[in-house]
């Protein structure tokens, strides 16, 4: 279920995103996505046992350690790790299991759907938010480096 209306509903209704596998390195996709979503008003909850905090937010070693309700569990982990994360997302009462680009696990998706979670696979939360709500110019995405305009030929 990743049609436009579903994506809009999930992103409009959600306020808190647990980002599993987040990195504290500014150049990593998980950090960039988290920073974008935080900038756009979402509360992000870093989930990575290697960090005490990321982007000024307390980090937790696992989903089950988070003491507040979570709307979206955004997974930056390998596909084979998703079944355990789906079980944890169900356990904490999350509303959506979101698997990032390249992350696909049909069995985990089925488990989450059977527990009435929305499931998004193989999509980036940052890209979908920017596409649906505006924001493609954020932090260098619309830098003008890539353009449909032809570059004038060099002088002869």
SULZIKA-V794983 format. One record per backbone hydrogen bond with DSSP energy under -0.5 kcal/mol. NH is the residue of the N-H (numbers start at 1). CO is the residue of the C=O. E is the energy in kcal/mol with one decimal. If there is no record, write none. Layout:
nh = <NH & NH>
co = <CO & CO>
e = <E & E>
This chain:
nh = <7 & 8 & 9 & 10 & 11 & 12 & 13 & 14 & 17 & 18 & 19 & 19 & 20 & 20 & 21 & 22 & 22 & 26 & 28 & 32 & 33 & 34 & 35 & 36 & 37 & 38 & 39 & 40 & 41 & 42 & 43 & 44 & 45 & 46 & 47 & 48 & 48 & 49 & 51 & 54 & 57 & 59 & 60 & 65 & 66 & 71 & 72 & 73 & 74 & 74 & 75 & 75 & 76 & 76 & 81 & 82 & 85 & 86 & 87 & 88 & 89 & 90 & 91 & 92 & 93 & 93 & 94 & 95 & 96 & 97 & 98 & 98 & 99 & 99 & 100 & 100 & 103 & 104 & 109 & 110 & 111 & 112 & 113 & 114 & 115 & 115 & 116 & 117 & 118 & 120 & 122 & 122 & 123 & 125 & 128 & 129 & 130 & 131 & 132 & 133 & 134 & 136 & 138 & 140 & 141 & 143 & 143 & 147>
co = <3 & 4 & 5 & 6 & 7 & 8 & 9 & 10 & 43 & 72 & 17 & 45 & 18 & 74 & 47 & 19 & 47 & 24 & 25 & 28 & 29 & 30 & 31 & 32 & 33 & 34 & 35 & 36 & 38 & 37 & 15 & 42 & 17 & 44 & 19 & 46 & 60 & 61 & 48 & 57 & 54 & 52 & 46 & 62 & 63 & 16 & 16 & 96 & 18 & 72 & 73 & 98 & 20 & 74 & 78 & 79 & 81 & 82 & 83 & 84 & 85 & 86 & 87 & 88 & 89 & 90 & 89 & 71 & 71 & 118 & 73 & 96 & 97 & 120 & 75 & 98 & 100 & 102 & 105 & 106 & 107 & 108 & 109 & 110 & 111 & 112 & 113 & 112 & 95 & 97 & 100 & 103 & 99 & 123 & 124 & 125 & 126 & 127 & 128 & 129 & 130 & 130 & 135 & 137 & 138 & 140 & 141 & 145>
e = <-2.5 & -2.8 & -2.5 & -2.8 & -2.6 & -2.3 & -2.8 & -1.5 & -3.0 & -2.8 & -0.6 & -2.4 & -0.8 & -2.4 & -2.9 & -1.1 & -0.6 & -0.5 & -2.0 & -2.2 & -2.8 & -2.2 & -2.8 & -2.2 & -2.5 & -2.7 & -2.5 & -1.3 & -1.6 & -2.3 & -3.2 & -0.6 & -2.8 & -0.5 & -2.3 & -0.5 & -1.6 & -0.5 & -1.7 & -2.2 & -2.0 & -2.9 & -2.3 & -1.3 & -1.6 & -1.4 & -2.2 & -2.7 & -3.0 & -0.7 & -0.6 & -3.3 & -2.7 & -0.7 & -1.9 & -1.4 & -1.3 & -3.0 & -2.1 & -2.0 & -2.7 & -2.3 & -2.3 & -2.3 & -0.5 & -1.1 & -2.4 & -1.7 & -1.8 & -2.8 & -3.1 & -0.6 & -0.5 & -3.4 & -1.9 & -0.5 & -2.6 & -0.7 & -2.2 & -2.5 & -2.2 & -2.5 & -2.8 & -2.5 & -0.8 & -0.7 & -2.2 & -2.4 & -2.8 & -2.3 & -0.7 & -1.5 & -1.9 & -0.5 & -2.7 & -2.2 & -2.6 & -2.6 & -2.3 & -2.8 & -1.3 & -0.5 & -1.8 & -0.7 & -1.4 & -0.6 & -0.7 & -0.6>
